[in-house]
Each structure stands twice: as structure tokens, then as C-alpha cells.
Amino acid sequence: MKRVSFSLSPEQTKQYKSLVEASLQSRILRNYTLNEYRLPDDLSVYHANARSGLKPFPFHFDEFTDERINALVTLVREQGFKVNRSSLMSHILDELIEKLSHQAEDLPKARDIRHSSFYFERGTREVIERLIPFRDRNSTIERFIIEEYQPRQTHSVLFEKPVDPESFRVSIAADAFNKLDRFVNETEVKGLTRTALMRDVIEQLIAKLSNADARKLIAEVRLKHALEEYKIKFGEDVLQEQLQPYITKKEEF
């Protein structure tokens, strides 16, 4: 998650802030931009949307939302119309404000947050923290579950338990937990649990964010710490001696 600013009308941002609780303003704008906003038929609206007296207003966007903004700007420009990130965001906000003004009663101003600790393979926390800032971890996990997650079709993988477990706490909306529970019931696989699905969630999320094999990344973290611990206890020379047979085998191939 990073802080991005857009040049917007103070009146426009004031209206948006009056409709949405401060802690949810970036989240709702991200969700609308990613999942609901569509380019209008008349693309000249972006140039016509230019206003005076603009001021920079910051929001917190993840890489997916930021990339979508850039992609939409590119699409409009390819059609021969003038647009920049701020004029596009101004139109997005206008559309969102209109929607929220008619559906104010549906705003998630108070969410039912549930807290639970889960066991993962040791190294998972470090990989997650490398990919997602701590303050955004729960919201990223929650959004992935609600908007994208589907359990693996290979059920045997879901039953694999951590060899060297570590736990960390997950605090997400009840809707996200309820979705996992529905999968447990609908799958009708004996012994499948919410905990097993949460491990699958985290592995899939790591794979998506890193574009790499999640289990390989986690194993590499464990290997790194094991080597460091061995080096501290027995010295670098002994470590090199123990690693040499593996290096030799690799060279032979």
C-alpha cells in the first residue's frame, strides 16, 4: 500500500468525506475503482472535467488499484482524448459520490470484525511481511478472501499440516470468515476446516503478490534461518564443510 495524491476540487473531496467515514475513504475508493468503475461512452468528459482551484488530496492505494488507474489513462489517451490521473480520479469520485448519495444506508460504517489465530508453516509470516506492510495485512487478506479466493481443487493439499508451525493473528470482517465457513460446508470434504482454508488463502495470496511459488519462498526463509543458526553455533568453516557435498552434486549435473 502506498500514499498517492490527486489534484481534486476541495468541494468534491469535502462531499466525499461527508459520505464516508475517514478510516474507510481509501478502501471504498479502491474497491470502486477496481471493481465497479467503467469508462463512459463520451471520453471527452475527462477534459471537460478540468476544474480550477484544485488541491492535492492523498489516498492509500495498493499496486492493483494504481495499475488500473494507469491502464485507464492509457486507454483514454489511445482514443485521442486528453486525460491524466487526476482528471480520471475526479470523474471516478463524481460517479462514486452519486452512487453513495443514493445508497448512504448501505455504507459499511460499522463492520463486524472477528479475530482469530491460525497456524502456518514457519517462515510464512516473514514472507507475508516482506510483501505487505503490517498495517495493510488484515485488509489485504480480507479483500482477497471476499473478492477472489477459491479453494484448490486438489483437496489433499488442504490437509497438509505445518511441519514447524508458527501462529499469527488475523483480524478480518465476519463476512470473510463466513465465506470460508461456507466453503467448508459446501465442499463436503470430511475433516476440512477453516484453518486449512486460511493456510490455502495465505499461500495463494503470496503466490499472487510475488508471482512465485509460495511454498518455495517459505522454504527458502526456513533454510536461510537454519543456515544462519548453524553458522552461529558451529562456525562458517563447518557450515561450508556440510554444504560442500550438495555443491559438488550440483556441479556434477
C-alpha positions in Angstrom: 0.0 0.0 0.0 1.3 3.4 -0.9 0.2 7.0 -0.5 -0.8 8.6 -3.8 -2.1 12.1 -4.4 -4.5 13.6 -6.9 -5.3 17.2 -7.8 -9.0 17.5 -6.9 -11.6 20.1 -6.1 -11.9 20.8 -2.4 -15.7 20.9 -2.7 -15.6 17.4 -4.3 -13.4 15.9 -1.7 -15.4 17.5 1.1 -18.6 16.0 -0.3 -17.0 12.5 -0.4 -15.6 12.8 3.1 -19.1 13.7 4.3 -20.4 10.5 2.9 -17.7 8.1 4.1 -16.1 7.5 7.4 -12.4 8.6 7.5 -11.0 5.2 8.1 -12.9 3.8 5.0 -12.3 6.5 2.5 -9.3 4.9 0.7 -10.7 1.4 1.0 -14.1 2.3 -0.6 -12.4 4.3 -3.4 -10.0 1.4 -4.1 -12.8 -1.1 -4.3 -15.0 1.1 -6.5 -12.1 1.8 -8.9 -11.1 -1.8 -9.2 -14.5 -3.5 -9.4 -17.2 -1.1 -10.5 -15.9 1.9 -12.3 -16.3 1.8 -16.1 -15.1 4.3 -18.7 -18.0 6.5 -20.0 -19.1 6.4 -23.6 -18.2 10.1 -24.1 -14.4 10.2 -23.2 -14.3 14.0 -23.7 -15.8 14.2 -20.2 -12.3 14.0 -18.7 -11.1 17.1 -20.5 -14.4 18.8 -19.6 -13.9 17.7 -16.0 -11.0 20.1 -15.6 -11.5 22.5 -12.7 -9.8 25.4 -11.2 -8.6 25.8 -7.6 -7.5 22.2 -7.4 -5.5 20.9 -4.4 -3.6 17.6 -3.8 -5.6 15.1 -1.8 -3.9 11.8 -0.7 -5.3 8.3 -0.6 -3.8 4.9 0.2 -3.7 2.7 -2.9 -2.4 -0.8 -3.4 -0.4 -1.7 -6.6 -3.5 -3.2 -8.3 -5.6 0.0 -7.9 -2.7 2.2 -9.0 -2.0 0.0 -12.1 -5.7 0.2 -13.0 -5.6 4.0 -12.9 -2.6 4.0 -15.2 -4.3 1.4 -17.5 -7.5 3.5 -17.8 -5.4 6.7 -18.6 -3.6 4.8 -21.3 -6.9 3.5 -22.8 -8.4 7.0 -23.0 -5.3 8.6 -24.5 -5.2 5.8 -27.1 -8.6 7.0 -28.3 -7.2 10.5 -28.8 -8.6 12.2 -25.7 -6.8 14.3 -23.1 -6.7 12.8 -19.6 -4.3 12.5 -16.7 -4.6 10.6 -13.4 -6.2 13.5 -11.5 -8.9 14.2 -14.1 -9.7 10.5 -14.3 -9.9 10.3 -10.5 -12.1 13.4 -10.4 -14.6 11.6 -12.7 -14.3 8.4 -10.6 -15.1 10.4 -7.5 -18.1 12.1 -9.1 -19.5 8.7 -10.1 -18.9 7.2 -6.6 -20.4 10.3 -4.8 -23.5 9.9 -6.9 -23.8 6.3 -6.0 -23.1 6.8 -2.3 -25.6 9.7 -2.2 -28.4 7.3 -3.2 -27.2 4.4 -1.2 -25.9 6.0 2.0 -27.7 3.5 4.1 -25.6 0.7 2.6 -22.2 2.1 3.6 -20.1 -0.2 5.8 -19.7 2.4 8.5 -19.6 -0.2 11.2 -18.1 -3.6 10.4 -18.2 -6.8 12.4 -14.5 -7.6 12.8 -13.5 -11.1 14.0 -10.1 -12.0 15.5 -8.6 -15.5 15.2 -5.1 -17.0 15.4 -4.0 -19.6 12.8 -1.0 -21.9 12.5 1.1 -21.7 9.4 4.4 -23.2 8.2 7.3 -21.3 9.9 8.5 -18.6 7.6 5.1 -17.7 6.3 4.9 -14.6 8.5 8.2 -13.3 7.2 7.2 -13.8 3.6 3.9 -12.0 4.2 5.6 -9.1 5.9 8.0 -8.8 3.0 5.1 -8.4 0.6 2.5 -6.5 2.6 3.1 -3.7 5.2 1.9 -4.8 8.6 -0.9 -2.2 8.8 -2.4 -3.4 5.5 -2.0 -7.1 6.2 -5.5 -7.8 7.5 -7.3 -5.6 4.9 -5.4 -7.3 2.1 -6.2 -10.8 3.3 -9.9 -9.8 3.8 -10.2 -8.4 0.4 -8.5 -11.4 -1.3 -10.9 -13.8 0.5 -14.1 -11.9 -0.3 -13.2 -10.9 -3.9 -11.0 -13.7 -5.3 -10.4 -16.7 -3.2 -11.4 -20.2 -4.4 -10.1 -23.3 -2.6 -7.7 -25.6 -4.5 -9.3 -28.4 -6.4 -6.6 -30.8 -5.1 -8.1 -31.5 -1.6 -5.1 -33.4 -0.4 -3.0 -30.2 -0.3 -5.6 -28.6 2.0 -4.9 -31.3 4.6 -1.2 -30.8 4.8 -0.3 -29.5 8.2 2.7 -27.4 9.1 5.8 -29.4 10.0 7.2 -26.5 12.0 4.2 -24.3 12.9 4.1 -20.7 13.8 0.9 -18.7 14.5 -0.2 -15.2 13.8 -3.4 -13.4 14.4 -5.8 -12.4 11.6 -8.4 -9.7 12.2 -10.9 -9.5 9.3 -14.6 -8.9 8.6 -17.1 -11.6 9.7 -18.1 -11.8 6.0 -14.7 -13.1 5.1 -14.7 -15.8 7.8 -18.3 -16.7 6.8 -17.2 -17.2 3.2 -14.5 -19.7 4.4 -17.1 -21.5 6.5 -19.4 -21.7 3.5 -16.6 -23.3 1.5 -16.1 -25.9 4.3 -19.8 -26.8 4.3 -20.2 -26.8 0.5 -17.1 -28.8 -0.2 -18.4 -31.6 2.0 -14.8 -33.0 2.4 -14.6 -34.7 5.8 -12.2 -33.1 8.1 -11.8 -29.8 6.1 -11.5 -26.8 8.5 -11.4 -23.1 8.3 -7.8 -23.2 9.5 -6.9 -25.4 6.5 -8.5 -22.9 4.1 -6.8 -20.0 5.8 -3.4 -21.6 5.1 -4.5 -22.0 1.5 -5.6 -18.4 1.3 -2.2 -17.2 2.5 -0.3 -19.4 0.1 -2.4 -18.3 -2.8 -2.1 -14.6 -1.8 1.7 -14.9 -1.5 1.8 -16.6 -5.0 -0.2 -13.8 -6.5 1.7 -10.9 -4.9 5.2 -12.4 -5.5 4.5 -14.2 -8.9 6.4 -17.1 -7.4 5.8 -20.5 -5.7 4.6 -19.6 -2.2 5.9 -22.9 -0.6 9.3 -22.3 -2.2 9.6 -18.8 -0.8 8.6 -20.1 2.7 11.1 -23.0 2.5 13.8 -20.5 1.5 13.1 -18.4 4.6 13.4 -21.5 6.8 16.6 -22.6 5.0 18.1 -19.2 5.5 17.4 -19.2 9.2 18.6 -22.8 9.6 21.9 -22.0 7.9 22.4 -18.8 10.0 21.7 -20.7 13.2 24.1 -23.5 12.2 26.8 -20.9 11.3 26.4 -19.2 14.7 26.7 -22.5 16.6 29.4 -24.2 14.7 31.2 -21.6 12.6 31.4 -20.8 8.9 34.1 -23.4 8.2 32.0 -26.3 9.5 29.0 -24.9 7.6 30.9 -24.8 4.3 32.1 -28.4 5.0 28.5 -29.5 5.4 27.3 -27.7 2.3 30.2 -29.0 0.1 28.6 -32.3 -0.8 25.5 -30.5 -2.1 27.5 -28.1 -4.1 29.6 -30.9 -5.5 26.5 -32.8 -6.6 25.1 -29.7 -8.3 28.4 -29.2 -10.2 28.3 -32.8 -11.4 25.0 -32.3 -13.0 
